[in-house]
Amino acid sequence: MVKEVSKERWENAQNGEINHYDYENQENYKNSAFIILKDHFNIDPETDLVGKKILESGGGCHPAISFCKGLKKAVNVEPLYDRFPDNIKTNLLNSGVESISIGFEDYTGKSKFDEVWFFNVLQHVRDPFLQIQNAKKITNVIRLFEPIDTSVNTEHPHSFSIQFFEEQFPDTEVKKYQGGSVARFHGANCAYLTWKKNVKKKIT
């Protein structure tokens, strides 16, 4: 059963997770981001997102938004950002990414975004429900690519199923990536989806 974890449990997960970041191999992160965006969302990150404002929750040291060209605004809400090496922080700044060192549960910004992205992050967070709720408040489009049917361990307080995401995003098709089916990419099965808010037009 998925539920919010304690702050202490979440901090232990964060302390474990930071030891797994591969700061040097930026190309590996880029390759994964392009597989997610191109192969699963049919988006060319070099041409299709120009002028967009995108927030990524827990994008890590090389968030997907850092590989996208022409974004009007790129925000990485990453609780471990303050602990990253200085060269990684410089790389993010040079990529035009604004980084906020908190969990997305605590994000209070009022700005609206064209899209919010959850890519391989919700296993690590304190409260997946609140993260999703916060995203729905500030955007009309959510893109999600998350592992499913995995084990809970120190770095991963949560495990999800296809059904969990169907419940959080009703009337949205949840697709399945078969783990290990793409070379040098996810070994775990993953759920992915694009949620779009049903915005009713005002009658004038």
C-alpha positions in Angstrom: 0.0 0.0 0.0 1.4 3.4 -1.0 1.3 6.0 1.7 3.3 9.0 3.0 6.5 8.1 4.8 8.0 9.9 7.8 10.5 12.7 7.4 13.2 10.5 9.0 12.5 7.6 6.6 12.6 10.0 3.6 15.9 11.6 4.8 17.4 8.1 5.1 16.3 7.4 1.5 17.9 10.6 0.3 21.1 9.9 2.1 21.3 6.5 0.4 20.3 7.8 -3.0 22.9 10.5 -3.3 25.6 7.8 -3.2 24.2 6.4 -6.5 24.5 9.6 -8.6 27.0 9.2 -11.5 28.1 12.8 -11.9 30.6 12.1 -14.6 28.5 10.2 -17.1 26.2 12.9 -18.3 25.7 11.1 -21.7 24.1 8.2 -19.9 21.5 10.5 -18.4 21.0 12.2 -21.8 20.5 8.9 -23.5 17.8 7.9 -20.9 16.1 11.3 -21.2 16.0 11.0 -25.0 14.6 7.4 -24.9 11.8 8.6 -22.6 11.0 11.7 -24.5 11.5 10.5 -28.1 10.5 6.8 -27.9 7.7 7.0 -25.3 6.3 10.6 -25.6 7.1 11.2 -29.3 8.9 14.5 -28.4 12.1 15.7 -30.0 13.7 17.6 -27.1 15.8 19.6 -29.5 12.9 21.1 -31.4 9.5 20.4 -29.9 9.7 22.2 -26.6 10.9 25.6 -27.6 9.2 28.4 -25.6 7.8 25.9 -23.0 7.9 26.3 -19.2 8.6 22.9 -17.6 9.1 21.9 -14.0 10.7 18.5 -13.3 10.4 16.9 -9.8 13.5 15.3 -8.5 15.5 15.6 -11.7 18.8 14.8 -10.0 22.2 16.0 -11.2 21.4 15.8 -14.9 17.6 16.4 -15.2 15.8 15.7 -18.5 15.0 19.4 -18.9 18.7 20.2 -19.0 18.9 18.4 -22.4 15.9 20.3 -23.9 16.5 23.1 -26.3 14.8 26.5 -26.2 12.8 26.2 -23.0 11.4 29.5 -21.8 11.7 28.3 -18.2 13.2 25.1 -16.7 12.9 24.3 -13.0 14.4 21.3 -11.2 12.8 20.8 -7.8 15.6 18.6 -6.4 16.0 18.2 -2.6 19.6 17.1 -3.0 20.7 20.0 -5.1 22.6 21.8 -2.3 24.7 18.6 -1.8 25.8 18.4 -5.5 29.4 19.3 -6.4 30.0 22.8 -7.6 30.7 21.8 -11.2 27.3 20.1 -11.4 25.6 23.2 -10.1 27.5 25.3 -12.7 26.5 22.9 -15.5 22.8 23.2 -14.5 23.1 27.0 -14.5 24.8 27.0 -17.9 22.0 24.8 -19.2 19.4 27.4 -18.1 18.0 25.2 -15.3 16.8 26.9 -12.1 17.2 24.5 -9.2 15.3 24.5 -6.0 16.6 22.4 -3.1 13.4 21.1 -1.6 11.0 18.2 -2.2 8.1 19.0 -4.5 5.7 18.4 -1.6 7.0 21.7 -0.1 7.0 23.7 -3.4 4.8 26.7 -2.9 5.4 28.6 -6.2 2.4 30.0 -7.8 3.7 30.2 -11.4 1.9 28.0 -14.0 3.9 25.6 -16.1 3.2 24.1 -19.5 4.2 20.7 -18.2 5.4 18.9 -15.0 7.6 15.8 -15.4 8.0 12.8 -13.1 10.7 10.6 -14.4 12.0 7.9 -12.0 11.4 10.0 -9.0 8.2 9.0 -7.1 9.8 5.9 -5.6 12.1 8.2 -3.6 9.7 10.9 -2.4 8.0 11.5 0.9 4.5 11.7 -0.3 3.7 10.7 -3.9 0.0 11.7 -3.5 0.9 15.3 -2.6 3.5 15.5 -5.4 0.8 14.6 -7.9 -1.7 17.0 -6.4 0.8 19.8 -6.5 1.5 19.1 -10.1 -2.2 19.2 -11.0 -2.4 22.7 -9.5 0.2 24.3 -11.6 0.0 22.6 -15.0 -2.5 21.2 -17.5 0.0 18.5 -18.7 1.8 15.9 -16.6 4.3 13.4 -18.1 5.2 10.5 -16.0 7.7 7.6 -16.5 8.0 5.5 -13.3 9.2 2.0 -12.3 6.5 -0.4 -11.2 6.4 -3.7 -9.3 9.8 -3.1 -7.6 11.0 -3.8 -4.1 11.0 -1.3 -1.3 14.4 -0.7 0.2 16.4 2.1 1.8 16.6 4.3 -1.2 13.1 3.5 -2.4 10.4 3.9 0.2 7.6 3.2 -2.3 6.6 0.6 -4.9 3.9 1.2 -7.5 1.7 -0.7 -9.8 -0.1 0.2 -13.0 -3.3 0.3 -11.0 -1.9 3.0 -8.7 -1.3 5.3 -11.6 -4.7 4.5 -13.2 -6.3 5.6 -9.9 -4.3 8.8 -9.7 -4.9 9.7 -13.4 -8.4 8.4 -14.2 -9.5 8.7 -17.9 -5.8 8.6 -18.9 -4.2 5.7 -20.7 -1.3 4.2 -18.6 1.1 2.3 -20.8 3.8 -0.2 -19.8 7.4 -0.3 -20.8 8.8 -3.8 -20.6 12.0 -3.7 -18.5 15.2 -4.6 -20.3 13.6 -4.2 -23.8 15.8 -1.2 -24.7 19.6 -1.5 -24.6 21.3 0.6 -21.9 18.0 1.6 -20.4 15.6 0.6 -17.6 15.8 -3.0 -16.4 12.6 -2.5 -14.4 9.1 -2.5 -15.8 7.8 1.1 -15.9 4.4 2.8 -16.3 4.2 5.9 -18.4 1.5 8.4 -19.3 0.6 11.8 -20.4 -2.2 13.4 -18.3 -4.0 16.4 -19.7 -6.4 18.5 -17.6 -9.9 18.6 -18.9 -10.2 22.4 -19.2 -13.7 23.5 -19.9 -14.1 26.6 -22.1 -16.1 29.5 -20.7 -19.3 30.3 -22.6 -19.3 33.9 -23.6 
